[in-house]
Amino acid sequence: MSVDDVRQQIEETERLIAVYRNADEVIVGTQDQIYCRRGLINRTIFTAAEIGGQIVNILERRVATMRAELEKPRAGATG
């Protein structure tokens, strides 16, 4: 994954963090490869108070991991 790809992923994830922080409810579903044409199956709706904070924490950890990846020296990198 290129540096630009990682930066774009960070931006998209930060946008999602804001979305989940402001959500009233969160729909969680599973998708099975066999039934993927039918969309989400086993869908459950949670209030943001029930699950939103946990999702935000997960996304914040992802951003931290991606930022750490950007800080690592890359082979052949020339600043």
KOLGU-4560 file (N, C-alpha, C; in nm, 3 decimals, padded with zeros to 5 digits):
<recs>
<n_xx: 00.086 n_yy: -00.117 n_zz: 00.000 ca_xx: 00.000 ca_yy: 00.000 ca_zz: 00.000 c_xx: 00.091 c_yy: 00.124 c_zz: 00.000 mol: A seq: 1 type: MET>
<n_xx: 00.062 n_yy: 00.217 n_zz: -00.089 ca_xx: 00.145 ca_yy: 00.337 ca_zz: -00.099 c_xx: 00.115 c_yy: 00.435 c_zz: 00.015 mol: A seq: 2 type: SER>
<n_xx: 00.204 n_yy: 00.530 n_zz: 00.031 ca_xx: 00.185 ca_yy: 00.632 ca_zz: 00.134 c_xx: 00.056 c_yy: 00.709 c_zz: 00.108 mol: A seq: 3 type: VAL>
<n_xx: 00.030 n_yy: 00.741 n_zz: -00.018 ca_xx: -00.094 ca_yy: 00.812 ca_zz: -00.051 c_xx: -00.218 c_yy: 00.729 c_zz: -00.017 mol: A seq: 4 type: ASP>
<n_xx: -00.210 n_yy: 00.598 n_zz: -00.041 ca_xx: -00.322 ca_yy: 00.509 ca_zz: -00.007 c_xx: -00.346 c_yy: 00.510 c_zz: 00.144 mol: A seq: 5 type: ASP>
<n_xx: -00.239 n_yy: 00.504 n_zz: 00.222 ca_xx: -00.252 ca_yy: 00.504 ca_zz: 00.368 c_xx: -00.311 c_yy: 00.636 c_zz: 00.414 mol: A seq: 6 type: VAL>
<n_xx: -00.264 n_yy: 00.746 n_zz: 00.359 ca_xx: -00.319 ca_yy: 00.878 ca_zz: 00.395 c_xx: -00.468 c_yy: 00.887 c_zz: 00.362 mol: A seq: 7 type: ARG>
<n_xx: -00.506 n_yy: 00.833 n_zz: 00.248 ca_xx: -00.648 ca_yy: 00.835 ca_zz: 00.210 c_xx: -00.729 c_yy: 00.749 c_zz: 00.307 mol: A seq: 8 type: GLN>
<n_xx: -00.676 n_yy: 00.633 n_zz: 00.345 ca_xx: -00.743 ca_yy: 00.547 ca_zz: 00.442 c_xx: -00.761 c_yy: 00.619 c_zz: 00.575 mol: A seq: 9 type: GLN>
<n_xx: -00.659 n_yy: 00.694 n_zz: 00.617 ca_xx: -00.668 ca_yy: 00.769 ca_zz: 00.742 c_xx: -00.780 c_yy: 00.872 c_zz: 00.732 mol: A seq: 10 type: ILE>
<n_xx: -00.785 n_yy: 00.947 n_zz: 00.622 ca_xx: -00.889 ca_yy: 01.048 ca_zz: 00.604 c_xx: -01.028 c_yy: 00.985 c_zz: 00.606 mol: A seq: 11 type: GLU>
<n_xx: -01.045 n_yy: 00.873 n_zz: 00.537 ca_xx: -01.175 ca_yy: 00.806 ca_zz: 00.534 c_xx: -01.214 c_yy: 00.754 c_zz: 00.672 mol: A seq: 12 type: GLU>
<n_xx: -01.118 n_yy: 00.701 n_zz: 00.745 ca_xx: -01.146 ca_yy: 00.648 ca_zz: 00.878 c_xx: -01.179 c_yy: 00.761 c_zz: 00.974 mol: A seq: 13 type: THR>
<n_xx: -01.110 n_yy: 00.874 n_zz: 00.965 ca_xx: -01.141 ca_yy: 00.989 ca_zz: 01.050 c_xx: -01.282 c_yy: 01.041 c_zz: 01.021 mol: A seq: 14 type: GLU>
<n_xx: -01.324 n_yy: 01.035 n_zz: 00.895 ca_xx: -01.460 ca_yy: 01.075 ca_zz: 00.859 c_xx: -01.560 c_yy: 00.980 c_zz: 00.923 mol: A seq: 15 type: ARG>
<n_xx: -01.530 n_yy: 00.851 n_zz: 00.919 ca_xx: -01.618 ca_yy: 00.752 ca_zz: 00.982 c_xx: -01.629 c_yy: 00.773 c_zz: 01.132 mol: A seq: 16 type: LEU>
<n_xx: -01.519 n_yy: 00.811 n_zz: 01.195 ca_xx: -01.522 ca_yy: 00.838 ca_zz: 01.339 c_xx: -01.624 c_yy: 00.946 c_zz: 01.369 mol: A seq: 17 type: ILE>
<n_xx: -01.621 n_yy: 01.053 n_zz: 01.292 ca_xx: -01.718 ca_yy: 01.162 ca_zz: 01.311 c_xx: -01.861 c_yy: 01.113 c_zz: 01.288 mol: A seq: 18 type: ALA>
<n_xx: -01.880 n_yy: 01.028 n_zz: 01.188 ca_xx: -02.014 ca_yy: 00.975 ca_zz: 01.159 c_xx: -02.065 c_yy: 00.895 c_zz: 01.278 mol: A seq: 19 type: VAL>
<n_xx: -01.982 n_yy: 00.804 n_zz: 01.332 ca_xx: -02.026 ca_yy: 00.722 ca_zz: 01.444 c_xx: -02.046 c_yy: 00.803 c_zz: 01.571 mol: A seq: 20 type: TYR>
<n_xx: -01.967 n_yy: 00.907 n_zz: 01.590 ca_xx: -01.984 ca_yy: 00.992 ca_zz: 01.708 c_xx: -02.119 c_yy: 01.064 c_zz: 01.706 mol: A seq: 21 type: ARG>
<n_xx: -02.168 n_yy: 01.094 n_zz: 01.587 ca_xx: -02.292 ca_yy: 01.170 ca_zz: 01.573 c_xx: -02.414 c_yy: 01.085 c_zz: 01.540 mol: A seq: 22 type: ASN>
<n_xx: -02.397 n_yy: 00.954 n_zz: 01.532 ca_xx: -02.507 ca_yy: 00.866 ca_zz: 01.492 c_xx: -02.609 c_yy: 00.848 c_zz: 01.605 mol: A seq: 23 type: ALA>
<n_xx: -02.735 n_yy: 00.833 n_zz: 01.567 ca_xx: -02.840 ca_yy: 00.800 ca_zz: 01.663 c_xx: -02.848 c_yy: 00.650 c_zz: 01.683 mol: A seq: 24 type: ASP>
<n_xx: -02.827 n_yy: 00.577 n_zz: 01.573 ca_xx: -02.829 ca_yy: 00.432 ca_zz: 01.583 c_xx: -02.729 c_yy: 00.374 c_zz: 01.483 mol: A seq: 25 type: GLU>
<n_xx: -02.690 n_yy: 00.250 n_zz: 01.509 ca_xx: -02.592 ca_yy: 00.182 ca_zz: 01.425 c_xx: -02.653 c_yy: 00.048 c_zz: 01.385 mol: A seq: 26 type: VAL>
<n_xx: -02.650 n_yy: 00.020 n_zz: 01.256 ca_xx: -02.700 ca_yy: -00.108 ca_zz: 01.207 c_xx: -02.581 c_yy: -00.200 c_zz: 01.184 mol: A seq: 27 type: ILE>
<n_xx: -02.585 n_yy: -00.314 n_zz: 01.249 ca_xx: -02.478 ca_yy: -00.412 ca_zz: 01.238 c_xx: -02.535 c_yy: -00.535 c_zz: 01.168 mol: A seq: 28 type: VAL>
<n_xx: -02.463 n_yy: -00.585 n_zz: 01.070 ca_xx: -02.512 ca_yy: -00.703 ca_zz: 00.998 c_xx: -02.397 c_yy: -00.791 c_zz: 00.957 mol: A seq: 29 type: GLY>
<n_xx: -02.433 n_yy: -00.912 n_zz: 00.922 ca_xx: -02.335 ca_yy: -01.006 ca_zz: 00.869 c_xx: -02.362 c_yy: -01.028 c_zz: 00.723 mol: A seq: 30 type: THR>
<n_xx: -02.260 n_yy: -01.066 n_zz: 00.652 ca_xx: -02.276 ca_yy: -01.096 ca_zz: 00.511 c_xx: -02.208 c_yy: -01.230 c_zz: 00.486 mol: A seq: 31 type: GLN>
<n_xx: -02.280 n_yy: -01.321 n_zz: 00.428 ca_xx: -02.229 ca_yy: -01.454 ca_zz: 00.399 c_xx: -02.195 c_yy: -01.460 c_zz: 00.251 mol: A seq: 32 type: ASP>
<n_xx: -02.086 n_yy: -01.523 n_zz: 00.215 ca_xx: -02.047 ca_yy: -01.533 ca_zz: 00.075 c_xx: -02.155 c_yy: -01.599 c_zz: -00.010 mol: A seq: 33 type: GLN>
<n_xx: -02.224 n_yy: -01.695 n_zz: 00.045 ca_xx: -02.326 ca_yy: -01.767 ca_zz: -00.030 c_xx: -02.446 c_yy: -01.676 c_zz: -00.059 mol: A seq: 34 type: ILE>
<n_xx: -02.480 n_yy: -01.592 n_zz: 00.039 ca_xx: -02.599 ca_yy: -01.509 ca_zz: 00.026 c_xx: -02.565 c_yy: -01.362 c_zz: -00.001 mol: A seq: 35 type: TYR>
<n_xx: -02.443 n_yy: -01.333 n_zz: -00.043 ca_xx: -02.400 ca_yy: -01.194 ca_zz: -00.056 c_xx: -02.485 c_yy: -01.114 c_zz: -00.154 mol: A seq: 36 type: CYS>
<n_xx: -02.547 n_yy: -01.177 n_zz: -00.249 ca_xx: -02.632 ca_yy: -01.105 ca_zz: -00.345 c_xx: -02.757 c_yy: -01.048 c_zz: -00.279 mol: A seq: 37 type: ARG>
<n_xx: -02.791 n_yy: -01.101 n_zz: -00.163 ca_xx: -02.910 ca_yy: -01.055 ca_zz: -00.093 c_xx: -02.879 c_yy: -00.940 c_zz: 00.002 mol: A seq: 38 type: ARG>
<n_xx: -02.755 n_yy: -00.898 n_zz: 00.012 ca_xx: -02.719 ca_yy: -00.788 ca_zz: 00.100 c_xx: -02.694 c_yy: -00.836 c_zz: 00.242 mol: A seq: 39 type: GLY>
<n_xx: -02.711 n_yy: -00.747 n_zz: 00.337 ca_xx: -02.685 ca_yy: -00.782 ca_zz: 00.477 c_xx: -02.790 c_yy: -00.880 c_zz: 00.527 mol: A seq: 40 type: LEU>
<n_xx: -02.742 n_yy: -00.980 n_zz: 00.598 ca_xx: -02.833 ca_yy: -01.074 ca_zz: 00.663 c_xx: -02.803 c_yy: -01.071 c_zz: 00.812 mol: A seq: 41 type: ILE>
<n_xx: -02.896 n_yy: -01.116 n_zz: 00.892 ca_xx: -02.880 ca_yy: -01.113 ca_zz: 01.037 c_xx: -02.852 c_yy: -00.971 c_zz: 01.086 mol: A seq: 42 type: ASN>
<n_xx: -02.934 n_yy: -00.879 n_zz: 01.045 ca_xx: -02.917 ca_yy: -00.737 ca_zz: 01.078 c_xx: -02.974 c_yy: -00.707 c_zz: 01.216 mol: A seq: 43 type: ARG>
<n_xx: -02.899 n_yy: -00.627 n_zz: 01.293 ca_xx: -02.942 ca_yy: -00.584 ca_zz: 01.425 c_xx: -02.919 c_yy: -00.434 c_zz: 01.437 mol: A seq: 44 type: THR>
<n_xx: -03.012 n_yy: -00.365 n_zz: 01.501 ca_xx: -02.998 ca_yy: -00.220 ca_zz: 01.520 c_xx: -02.967 c_yy: -00.193 c_zz: 01.666 mol: A seq: 45 type: ILE>
<n_xx: -02.861 n_yy: -00.116 n_zz: 01.689 ca_xx: -02.822 ca_yy: -00.073 ca_zz: 01.823 c_xx: -02.833 c_yy: 00.078 c_zz: 01.832 mol: A seq: 46 type: PHE>
<n_xx: -02.858 n_yy: 00.129 n_zz: 01.951 ca_xx: -02.847 ca_yy: 00.273 ca_zz: 01.968 c_xx: -02.700 c_yy: 00.309 c_zz: 01.968 mol: A seq: 47 type: THR>
<n_xx: -02.669 n_yy: 00.432 n_zz: 01.935 ca_xx: -02.530 ca_yy: 00.475 ca_zz: 01.936 c_xx: -02.471 c_yy: 00.463 c_zz: 02.077 mol: A seq: 48 type: ALA>
<n_xx: -02.553 n_yy: 00.484 n_zz: 02.179 ca_xx: -02.504 ca_yy: 00.471 ca_zz: 02.317 c_xx: -02.461 c_yy: 00.329 c_zz: 02.347 mol: A seq: 49 type: ALA>
<n_xx: -02.526 n_yy: 00.232 n_zz: 02.285 ca_xx: -02.493 ca_yy: 00.092 ca_zz: 02.311 c_xx: -02.362 c_yy: 00.049 c_zz: 02.245 mol: A seq: 50 type: GLU>
<n_xx: -02.334 n_yy: 00.098 n_zz: 02.124 ca_xx: -02.221 ca_yy: 00.044 ca_zz: 02.050 c_xx: -02.132 c_yy: 00.149 c_zz: 01.985 mol: A seq: 51 type: ILE>
<n_xx: -02.183 n_yy: 00.271 n_zz: 01.971 ca_xx: -02.108 ca_yy: 00.375 ca_zz: 01.899 c_xx: -01.969 c_yy: 00.400 c_zz: 01.955 mol: A seq: 52 type: GLY>
<n_xx: -01.956 n_yy: 00.407 n_zz: 02.086 ca_xx: -01.826 ca_yy: 00.433 ca_zz: 02.148 c_xx: -01.726 c_yy: 00.324 c_zz: 02.120 mol: A seq: 53 type: GLY>
<n_xx: -01.771 n_yy: 00.201 n_zz: 02.117 ca_xx: -01.681 ca_yy: 00.090 ca_zz: 02.089 c_xx: -01.630 c_yy: 00.096 c_zz: 01.946 mol: A seq: 54 type: GLN>
<n_xx: -01.719 n_yy: 00.130 n_zz: 01.853 ca_xx: -01.677 ca_yy: 00.142 ca_zz: 01.714 c_xx: -01.579 c_yy: 00.257 c_zz: 01.698 mol: A seq: 55 type: ILE>
<n_xx: -01.605 n_yy: 00.369 n_zz: 01.763 ca_xx: -01.514 ca_yy: 00.484 ca_zz: 01.758 c_xx: -01.376 c_yy: 00.443 c_zz: 01.811 mol: A seq: 56 type: VAL>
<n_xx: -01.372 n_yy: 00.370 n_zz: 01.922 ca_xx: -01.244 ca_yy: 00.325 ca_zz: 01.978 c_xx: -01.168 c_yy: 00.237 c_zz: 01.879 mol: A seq: 57 type: ASN>
<n_xx: -01.239 n_yy: 00.146 n_zz: 01.814 ca_xx: -01.176 ca_yy: 00.058 ca_zz: 01.715 c_xx: -01.119 c_yy: 00.140 c_zz: 01.600 mol: A seq: 58 type: ILE>
<n_xx: -01.197 n_yy: 00.235 n_zz: 01.550 ca_xx: -01.151 ca_yy: 00.318 ca_zz: 01.438 c_xx: -01.034 c_yy: 00.406 c_zz: 01.478 mol: A seq: 59 type: LEU>
<n_xx: -01.036 n_yy: 00.458 n_zz: 01.600 ca_xx: -00.923 ca_yy: 00.539 ca_zz: 01.647 c_xx: -00.795 c_yy: 00.456 c_zz: 01.656 mol: A seq: 60 type: GLU>
<n_xx: -00.808 n_yy: 00.330 n_zz: 01.697 ca_xx: -00.690 ca_yy: 00.242 ca_zz: 01.701 c_xx: -00.639 c_yy: 00.215 c_zz: 01.560 mol: A seq: 61 type: ARG>
<n_xx: -00.731 n_yy: 00.200 n_zz: 01.465 ca_xx: -00.690 ca_yy: 00.180 ca_zz: 01.326 c_xx: -00.611 c_yy: 00.301 c_zz: 01.275 mol: A seq: 62 type: ARG>
<n_xx: -00.661 n_yy: 00.420 n_zz: 01.305 ca_xx: -00.592 ca_yy: 00.542 ca_zz: 01.262 c_xx: -00.452 c_yy: 00.547 c_zz: 01.324 mol: A seq: 63 type: VAL>
<n_xx: -00.442 n_yy: 00.516 n_zz: 01.451 ca_xx: -00.311 ca_yy: 00.517 ca_zz: 01.519 c_xx: -00.215 c_yy: 00.418 c_zz: 01.453 mol: A seq: 64 type: ALA>
<n_xx: -00.265 n_yy: 00.301 n_zz: 01.417 ca_xx: -00.182 ca_yy: 00.199 ca_zz: 01.351 c_xx: -00.137 c_yy: 00.248 c_zz: 01.214 mol: A seq: 65 type: THR>
<n_xx: -00.227 n_yy: 00.310 n_zz: 01.140 ca_xx: -00.191 ca_yy: 00.360 ca_zz: 01.007 c_xx: -00.091 c_yy: 00.475 c_zz: 01.017 mol: A seq: 66 type: MET>
<n_xx: -00.109 n_yy: 00.563 n_zz: 01.116 ca_xx: -00.013 ca_yy: 00.673 ca_zz: 01.135 c_xx: 00.125 c_yy: 00.618 c_zz: 01.170 mol: A seq: 67 type: ARG>
<n_xx: 00.129 n_yy: 00.515 n_zz: 01.254 ca_xx: 00.256 ca_yy: 00.452 ca_zz: 01.289 c_xx: 00.321 c_yy: 00.391 c_zz: 01.166 mol: A seq: 68 type: ALA>
<n_xx: 00.240 n_yy: 00.334 n_zz: 01.079 ca_xx: 00.291 ca_yy: 00.276 ca_zz: 00.954 c_xx: 00.354 c_yy: 00.385 c_zz: 00.867 mol: A seq: 69 type: GLU>
<n_xx: 00.294 n_yy: 00.503 n_zz: 00.863 ca_xx: 00.349 ca_yy: 00.614 ca_zz: 00.785 c_xx: 00.482 c_yy: 00.662 c_zz: 00.840 mol: A seq: 70 type: LEU>
<n_xx: 00.502 n_yy: 00.649 n_zz: 00.970 ca_xx: 00.624 ca_yy: 00.698 ca_zz: 01.034 c_xx: 00.741 c_yy: 00.600 c_zz: 01.018 mol: A seq: 71 type: GLU>
<n_xx: 00.713 n_yy: 00.476 n_zz: 00.982 ca_xx: 00.819 ca_yy: 00.378 ca_zz: 00.963 c_xx: 00.903 c_yy: 00.415 c_zz: 00.841 mol: A seq: 72 type: LYS>
<n_xx: 01.034 n_yy: 00.397 n_zz: 00.854 ca_xx: 01.118 ca_yy: 00.421 ca_zz: 00.736 c_xx: 01.085 c_yy: 00.318 c_zz: 00.628 mol: A seq: 73 type: PRO>
<n_xx: 01.083 n_yy: 00.362 n_zz: 00.505 ca_xx: 01.052 ca_yy: 00.273 ca_zz: 00.393 c_xx: 01.179 c_yy: 00.247 c_zz: 00.312 mol: A seq: 74 type: ARG>
<n_xx: 01.192 n_yy: 00.124 n_zz: 00.268 ca_xx: 01.306 ca_yy: 00.088 ca_zz: 00.185 c_xx: 01.302 c_yy: 00.171 c_zz: 00.058 mol: A seq: 75 type: ALA>
<n_xx: 01.412 n_yy: 00.235 n_zz: 00.024 ca_xx: 01.419 ca_yy: 00.314 ca_zz: -00.098 c_xx: 01.354 c_yy: 00.450 c_zz: -00.087 mol: A seq: 76 type: GLY>
<n_xx: 01.306 n_yy: 00.488 n_zz: 00.030 ca_xx: 01.242 ca_yy: 00.619 ca_zz: 00.045 c_xx: 01.349 c_yy: 00.727 c_zz: 00.042 mol: A seq: 77 type: ALA>
<n_xx: 01.314 n_yy: 00.837 n_zz: -00.024 ca_xx: 01.408 ca_yy: 00.949 ca_zz: -00.035 c_xx: 01.350 c_yy: 01.077 c_zz: 00.020 mol: A seq: 78 type: THR>
<n_xx: 01.276 n_yy: 01.067 n_zz: 00.130 ca_xx: 01.223 ca_yy: 01.186 ca_zz: 00.198 c_xx: 01.118 c_yy: 01.249 c_zz: 00.122 mol: A seq: 79 type: GLY>
</recs>
